[in-house]
Amino acid sequence: MSKRTLYLIGILVTILIGTYFFWKLCCSSCCDTVQYNENIVQPANTKKEVDIKIATGNEFVVSDAVGDFNYSSSNNFDFNSSEATYLEPLSDGVRVGIDTLKTYFSENPNKYLNITGWYTSEEENKSAFPNLGIARANSIKNYLVSSGIPSNKINTLGALHDDMVLDKTTYRGPVSFGIKTVDETLQEKETEEMNALRDRIRNNPLVLHFNSGATSITLSETQRKKFADISTYLDKVTGATIKITGHTDNTGSGETNFLLGKKRTEFAKAYFTKNGIDATKIKTISRGPDDPIASNKTEAGRSKNRRTVITIN
């Protein structure tokens, strides 16, 4: 065999050996990688979908279904969450609407306005009213009264709306308005309702009980309801007034107790005035320890005597 033949055979063997090792070391590694990647289980997409809710925005709309009044503005009365007082400043559109409404009521004495304040079950009611909706309606009523619309032309209501969405910390326009026409029949019905309300308040007045030496309390839900009833009566009945009488137990001097009773009546009066009741409709008197309803010899009796009674004159 010639040297040339041996040389060619050597080259061929080298190529075959090189091909074998290339396949073994490289291609096999590549195949294993492909096999591995095919078996990888991709992690589930755990990223939650973000449910973007658009903030509620109710326009200021007041219309008379049986009259010719129809007014709207893109802005409205706004309230922060859990707050009963509307935010200032009011827009020009709202102010113009109230002025227009005032003129309409002066020209149509048989028209009345219903204000329905909205609230959600997640909000905290820190007001003097049974629910935050009525409190918001009352806040708006106070503004309307200050603008010249008589309080006896306004009804305040509350409605639960859990579908409202905050604009950061503010509810935009959580209130609705409606004009109603009162004929003679409805007028008579309202008079009967006010007479019944008067009798109910007189027979079951609002009574606030105080701890010894205390001059303020937090009203219960039942007391708030009575407060709202008294406020309604004062709004609706011309010339109506209330009397707030402060009582104490006999602990301490008479002079101290008369002063304590007076401070308790002032607390109750302030509770009404800060919620829109005219101070001229409220009369206060302190009886100190002079009119006990229970024995002052026991703590239970003294607790009953430390009271402030609010009723209609």
C-alpha positions as CSV (number, residue, x, y, z in Angstrom):
1,M,0.0,0.0,0.0
2,S,1.5,3.3,-1.0
3,K,2.2,6.2,1.3
4,R,-0.4,8.3,-0.5
5,T,-3.1,5.7,0.2
6,L,-2.3,5.5,3.8
7,Y,-2.3,9.3,4.0
8,L,-5.8,9.5,2.5
9,I,-7.0,6.7,4.9
10,G,-5.6,8.7,7.9
11,I,-7.5,11.8,6.8
12,L,-10.8,9.9,6.4
13,V,-10.4,8.3,9.8
14,T,-9.7,11.7,11.4
15,I,-12.8,13.1,9.8
16,L,-15.0,10.2,11.0
17,I,-13.6,10.4,14.6
18,G,-14.1,14.2,14.6
19,T,-17.7,13.9,13.3
20,Y,-18.5,11.3,16.0
21,F,-17.2,13.4,18.9
22,F,-18.9,16.5,17.5
23,W,-22.2,14.7,17.4
24,K,-21.6,13.2,20.9
25,L,-20.5,16.3,22.7
26,C,-22.4,19.1,20.8
27,C,-25.5,17.7,19.1
28,S,-26.4,15.5,22.1
29,S,-26.1,18.5,24.4
30,C,-28.3,20.5,22.1
31,C,-30.9,17.7,21.9
32,D,-30.9,17.5,25.7
33,T,-31.5,21.2,26.0
34,V,-34.4,21.0,23.6
35,Q,-35.8,18.1,25.6
36,Y,-35.4,20.0,28.8
37,N,-37.1,23.2,27.4
38,E,-40.0,21.1,26.1
39,N,-40.6,19.8,29.6
40,I,-40.5,23.1,31.4
41,V,-43.8,23.9,33.0
42,Q,-44.4,27.6,32.7
43,P,-45.7,29.2,35.9
44,A,-49.3,30.3,35.9
45,N,-50.0,34.0,35.4
46,T,-50.7,35.1,38.9
47,K,-51.0,38.7,38.1
48,K,-54.5,39.8,39.1
49,E,-56.6,41.8,36.7
50,V,-57.0,45.4,38.0
51,D,-60.7,46.3,38.1
52,I,-60.7,49.9,37.3
53,K,-63.9,51.6,38.5
54,I,-65.0,55.0,37.2
55,A,-65.8,57.5,40.0
56,T,-69.5,58.3,40.3
57,G,-70.4,61.7,39.1
58,N,-74.0,62.9,39.4
59,E,-75.0,66.1,37.8
60,F,-77.1,68.8,39.6
61,V,-80.5,68.2,38.1
62,V,-83.8,69.7,39.3
63,S,-87.0,69.4,37.3
64,D,-90.7,69.7,37.7
65,A,-92.5,66.8,36.0
66,V,-95.8,68.8,36.0
67,G,-94.3,72.3,35.6
68,D,-92.0,74.3,33.5
69,F,-88.9,74.2,35.7
70,N,-85.9,72.2,34.4
71,Y,-82.3,73.0,35.3
72,S,-79.1,71.1,35.2
73,S,-75.4,71.7,35.7
74,S,-72.5,69.3,35.3
75,N,-71.3,70.2,38.8
76,N,-73.2,69.3,42.0
77,F,-72.8,69.3,45.8
78,D,-69.8,67.1,46.7
79,F,-69.0,65.4,50.0
80,N,-66.0,63.7,51.4
81,S,-66.4,60.1,52.6
82,S,-68.2,59.8,55.9
83,E,-68.8,63.6,56.0
84,A,-72.2,65.3,56.3
85,T,-71.1,68.8,55.2
86,Y,-70.9,69.7,51.5
87,L,-67.6,70.9,50.1
88,E,-66.9,74.5,49.3
89,P,-66.7,76.3,47.0
90,L,-69.9,75.6,45.1
91,S,-69.7,75.9,41.4
92,D,-71.3,78.9,39.6
93,G,-73.7,76.4,38.0
94,V,-75.1,75.2,41.3
95,R,-75.4,78.7,42.7
96,V,-77.3,79.9,39.6
97,G,-79.5,76.9,39.8
98,I,-80.4,77.6,43.4
99,D,-81.2,81.3,42.6
100,T,-83.4,80.1,39.7
101,L,-85.1,77.6,42.0
102,K,-85.8,80.4,44.6
103,T,-87.6,82.5,42.0
104,Y,-89.6,79.5,40.9
105,F,-90.8,78.7,44.4
106,S,-91.7,82.3,45.1
107,E,-93.9,82.3,41.9
108,N,-95.4,78.8,42.7
109,P,-96.3,78.6,46.4
110,N,-97.7,75.1,45.9
111,K,-94.3,73.7,45.0
112,Y,-92.0,71.8,47.4
113,L,-88.5,70.4,47.0
114,N,-87.4,66.9,48.0
115,I,-83.7,66.5,48.7
116,T,-82.4,63.0,48.9
117,G,-78.9,62.5,50.2
118,W,-77.1,59.3,49.3
119,Y,-74.7,57.3,51.4
120,T,-73.0,53.9,51.4
121,S,-72.9,51.2,54.1
122,E,-69.1,51.5,54.4
123,E,-69.3,55.1,55.6
124,E,-69.3,56.1,59.2
125,N,-72.3,58.3,60.3
126,K,-70.9,60.9,62.7
127,S,-73.9,63.3,62.3
128,A,-76.8,64.0,64.5
129,F,-79.2,62.3,62.0
130,P,-80.3,58.6,61.7
131,N,-78.2,58.2,58.5
132,L,-75.6,60.1,56.6
133,G,-77.9,60.6,53.6
134,I,-80.4,62.7,55.7
135,A,-77.5,64.6,57.2
136,R,-76.2,65.5,53.7
137,A,-79.7,66.5,52.6
138,N,-79.9,68.7,55.7
139,S,-76.6,70.3,55.0
140,I,-77.9,71.3,51.5
141,K,-81.2,72.4,53.0
142,N,-79.4,74.8,55.3
143,Y,-77.7,76.4,52.3
144,L,-81.0,76.7,50.4
145,V,-82.6,78.3,53.5
146,S,-79.7,80.8,53.7
147,S,-80.3,81.5,50.0
148,G,-83.9,82.5,50.7
149,I,-85.9,79.3,50.1
150,P,-88.2,78.7,53.1
151,S,-87.4,75.6,55.2
152,N,-91.0,74.5,55.2
153,K,-90.7,74.1,51.4
154,I,-88.0,71.5,51.7
155,N,-88.2,67.8,52.6
156,T,-85.0,65.9,53.5
157,L,-84.6,62.2,52.8
158,G,-81.8,59.6,52.8
159,A,-81.1,56.7,50.4
160,L,-78.5,53.9,50.6
161,H,-76.4,53.7,47.4
162,D,-73.7,51.1,47.7
163,D,-72.9,51.4,44.0
164,M,-71.3,54.8,44.4
165,V,-67.6,55.0,43.6
166,L,-65.2,57.5,45.3
167,D,-63.1,60.0,43.4
168,K,-60.1,59.5,45.7
169,T,-61.8,60.6,49.0
170,T,-64.8,62.4,47.6
171,Y,-68.2,61.5,46.4
172,R,-69.3,63.6,43.5
173,G,-72.9,64.6,43.7
174,P,-74.3,62.0,46.1
175,V,-77.7,63.7,46.1
176,S,-80.8,64.0,44.0
177,F,-83.6,66.6,43.8
178,G,-87.2,66.5,42.9
179,I,-90.0,69.1,42.8
180,K,-93.5,68.0,44.0
181,T,-96.8,69.8,43.7
182,V,-99.0,70.0,46.8
183,D,-102.7,70.3,46.3
184,E,-105.3,70.9,49.0
185,T,-105.6,67.2,49.8
186,L,-101.9,66.7,50.2
187,Q,-101.7,69.9,52.3
188,E,-104.4,68.5,54.7
189,K,-102.5,65.2,54.9
190,E,-99.3,67.0,55.8
191,T,-101.1,69.0,58.5
192,E,-102.4,65.7,60.0
193,E,-98.9,64.2,59.9
194,M,-97.4,67.3,61.7
195,N,-100.1,67.1,64.3
196,A,-99.4,63.4,64.9
197,L,-95.6,64.2,65.0
198,R,-96.2,66.9,67.6
199,D,-98.2,64.6,69.8
200,R,-95.6,61.9,69.5
201,I,-92.8,64.2,70.5
202,R,-94.7,65.6,73.4
203,N,-95.6,62.1,74.7
204,N,-92.1,60.7,74.2
205,P,-89.6,63.6,74.3
206,L,-85.9,63.4,73.5
207,V,-84.1,62.8,76.8
208,L,-80.3,62.9,77.1
209,H,-78.7,61.3,80.2
210,F,-75.3,62.5,81.4
211,N,-72.6,60.9,83.5
212,S,-71.9,62.7,86.8
213,G,-70.3,66.1,86.1
214,A,-70.4,65.6,82.3
215,T,-71.9,68.2,80.0
216,S,-71.8,66.2,76.7
217,I,-72.8,62.8,75.4
218,T,-72.9,60.8,72.1
219,L,-76.5,60.4,70.9
220,S,-77.8,56.8,70.3
221,E,-79.5,55.8,67.1
222,T,-82.9,56.2,68.8
223,Q,-82.0,59.6,70.1
224,R,-80.9,60.6,66.6
225,K,-84.3,59.6,65.2
226,K,-86.0,61.8,67.7
227,F,-83.7,64.6,66.9
228,A,-84.6,64.3,63.2
229,D,-88.3,64.3,64.1
230,I,-88.0,67.5,66.1
231,S,-86.0,69.1,63.3
232,T,-88.7,68.2,60.8
233,Y,-91.4,69.6,63.0
234,L,-89.5,72.9,63.5
235,D,-88.9,73.2,59.7
236,K,-92.5,72.5,58.7
237,V,-94.6,74.3,61.3
238,T,-94.5,78.1,61.3
239,G,-93.8,79.5,64.8
240,A,-92.9,76.1,66.3
241,T,-90.3,76.2,69.1
242,I,-88.7,73.7,71.5
243,K,-87.9,73.8,75.1
244,I,-84.7,72.3,76.5
245,T,-84.7,71.7,80.3
246,G,-81.6,70.7,82.2
247,H,-81.8,68.6,85.3
248,T,-79.1,67.3,87.7
249,D,-78.9,65.1,90.8
250,N,-78.3,66.6,94.2
251,T,-74.6,66.0,94.5
252,G,-72.8,69.2,95.2
253,S,-74.1,72.7,95.9
254,G,-77.3,74.1,94.4
255,E,-75.4,76.8,92.5
256,T,-73.1,74.3,91.0
257,N,-75.9,72.1,89.9
258,F,-77.9,74.9,88.3
259,L,-74.8,75.9,86.3
260,L,-74.3,72.2,85.3
261,G,-77.9,72.0,84.2
262,K,-77.4,75.1,82.1
263,K,-74.3,73.8,80.4
264,R,-76.2,70.6,79.5
265,T,-78.9,72.6,77.9
266,E,-76.3,74.6,76.0
267,F,-74.8,71.4,74.7
268,A,-78.2,70.3,73.4
269,K,-79.0,73.7,71.9
270,A,-75.6,73.7,70.1
271,Y,-76.5,70.2,68.7
272,F,-79.6,71.7,67.1
273,T,-78.1,75.0,65.9
274,K,-75.0,73.4,64.3
275,N,-77.4,71.2,62.3
276,G,-79.3,74.1,60.9
277,I,-82.0,74.9,63.5
278,D,-82.5,78.6,64.1
279,A,-81.5,79.5,67.6
280,T,-84.5,81.7,68.0
281,K,-86.7,78.6,67.9
282,I,-85.0,77.2,71.0
283,K,-85.7,78.1,74.6
284,T,-83.5,76.7,77.4
285,I,-83.9,76.5,81.2
286,S,-82.0,74.8,84.0
287,R,-83.9,73.3,86.9
288,G,-80.8,72.0,88.6
289,P,-81.7,69.3,91.3
290,D,-85.2,70.7,91.9
291,D,-87.3,68.3,89.8
292,P,-85.9,64.7,90.5
293,I,-87.8,61.8,88.9
294,A,-86.1,59.2,91.1
295,S,-84.4,59.0,94.5
296,N,-81.1,60.7,94.9
297,K,-80.2,58.1,97.6
298,T,-79.0,55.5,95.0
299,E,-76.7,55.8,92.0
300,A,-79.4,54.4,89.8
301,G,-81.8,57.2,90.9
302,R,-79.1,59.9,90.6
303,S,-78.4,58.6,87.0
304,K,-82.0,59.1,86.1
305,N,-82.1,62.6,87.5
306,R,-79.0,63.7,85.4
307,R,-81.0,64.4,82.3
308,T,-81.8,67.0,79.7
309,V,-85.3,66.9,78.2
310,I,-86.1,68.3,74.8
311,T,-89.7,68.7,73.7
312,I,-92.0,71.0,71.7
313,N,-93.6,74.0,73.4
